[in-house]
Amino acid sequence: MMDPESGLSQNQQVKKKESWRQVLILAYQSLGVVYGDLSTSPLYVYKSAFAEDIQHSETNEEIFGVLSFVFWTLTIVPLLKYVFIVLRADDNGEGGTFALYTLLCRHARVNSLPNCQLADEDLSEYKKDGVVIPSESTIGSRLKSILEKYRVLQKLLLVLALIGTCMVIGDGVLTPAISVFSAVSGLELSMSHEHHKCSEAMFADLGHFSQSSIKIAFTFLVYPSLILAYMGQAAYLSKHHVMATSYQIGFYVSVPEKLRWPVLGIAILAAVVGSQAIITGTFSIIKQCQALGCFPRVKIVHTSSKIHGQIYIPEINWTLMILCLAVTIGFRDTKRMGNASGLAVITVMLVTTCLMSLVIVICWRKSVFVALAFVFFFGAFEALYFSASLIKFLEGAWVPVALSLIFMAIMYIWHYGTLKKYEFDVQNKVSINWLLSLGPSLGIVRVRGMGLIHTELVSGIPAIFSHFVTNLPAFHQVLVFLCVKSVPVPHVKPEERFLVGHIGPKEYRLYRCIVRYGYRDFHKDDFEFENDLVCSVAEFIRGEGNKMNGLKDESDKDNDEKMTVVGSPSTHVDGIKMHEDMDEGNEDLPGTSELKEIQSPLTTPKKRVRFLLPETPKMEDKSREELQDLMEAREAGIAYILGHAHVRAKAGSSWVKKLVINVGYDFLRRNCRAPSYPLSVPHASTLEVGMICHI
């Protein structure tokens, strides 16, 4: 049935109503998460603005001048710049400084990740439209080609993104201190004088909400509420010129005395919520940096089984707490805290403006004059704040600079060491011709079972394999070279997660499997991951077997380098069946009777998966035999072979490189978390191969 007035069917009308209902719910939820920090600004803005000895005139021009400055700041920066322009530059729903960087990386084909492949560009989320479209403007295409050609410019772009990211982390230290301290300062006003001496978040939290919800919440509620709050304070200050103490220019003096305590409670609650918002945003940004190889590995706890974006990082939380307490105890007033927080926030704004100008030209394919107009208009406005913050450098503004330098050094040392380590692996990888010369048995004894060799290489044979077989000439009947890597997109769909291919002829039983995760994806546990991995290889074998029944592509000669996209399978894969049972530790399972495991009665029973061959005449005999070998190897057990590299600067390196690699990078590697995928692997099934890497 069609509505004659709207021209929509009943189902379309129901979906439209549900979507608007969801948008309004998200807009309501965003008030505390996204705008918690911005909404607490009236607590300390006027107090910080009049912290110096300002002579008040009878015309109140200084008070209304500050009000005018606040009004145009809220109008130009959050409303015009972020709500109507910057929010449109999301990375498939994700926001923040690093999201802008990944957006530029995909369009300009520059990347901080060394193991990127052309196949990654086929991901549906690699771009909103599914493909990378070159810039139409002449200047835009030249700028894109320049970025692709010169590594120095790529590094500068990365440094610019890291500066903004480090300043956001610094703001994560300062915002809880100044927000809570300003809210609690109302207690001192309510007590006697004797007891007196005892935005970026909006864009960074975009991934938790939607553009429409944030625009509605800010435009129709947050923005007018803030303007009214500042106007009310200005009206009060204009009628009360006598300031016996600094508290006379605070927020609470403009509140009636009878309502002061309830307002105080609400302000403290808002300050806590706003602080939690910036802390949560810090967790999200660090997870993005870690996934893209720009931050040491830390423990990431997913606090929600339904929403994967809700995470908690214990190490960062403790670090932020210690630094926040140090700032609060060291400063003890909102004046210097405001100076410090102001420089952090305005630096992030400037970085966002610079990155947005590149997005306008390269990604949106607009004229370069539009980008220049954006930079000059918003950049000139933000430069006023930046210069004012630099004047206060010795009065607290040095804190975010110091914190950013520390985090910047950690992030860049880790990224540099990781990049050099990968270059060493590429230069020392084993030639496939050497592998083929060994024959199907690889010149070693092939024992029952499956071996998973973890490597960061997406092509070639890692050096740890030759190092292993040289010292222990025996290996499993099925070998899988496994690469778990991150790609510069927020999420990778399950049907696009696995890339599987043969290494050498099929009778060698060598496979390469590349598992791709977005920088906001959730990594599965070891048991579910093993099942998905084995099913993906099995589905690849079945698919190759079906292709053999048709016409063979004569151009397909390099099977070792050709990869096929295989999705994450379910419990019933087309053609490959999985049967689950509970392993109580008391039954003799096929192929494992000699390896019984002694288990505690309280131990949770583990599920085992058995694979059944499909009874179909369409599959070729060789493919059926290959599947049978895979299933027998899986039933016999899986062994994990991990490389443990000791990284050292090579002889003849400069003292700076030796300091960075031998001291800085080595310290971070020894004290950071191990890669996420081998953490839950049983120790009895793990084998580490040590090597010394001179980079």
Disulfide bonds with the S-S distance in Angstrom:
none
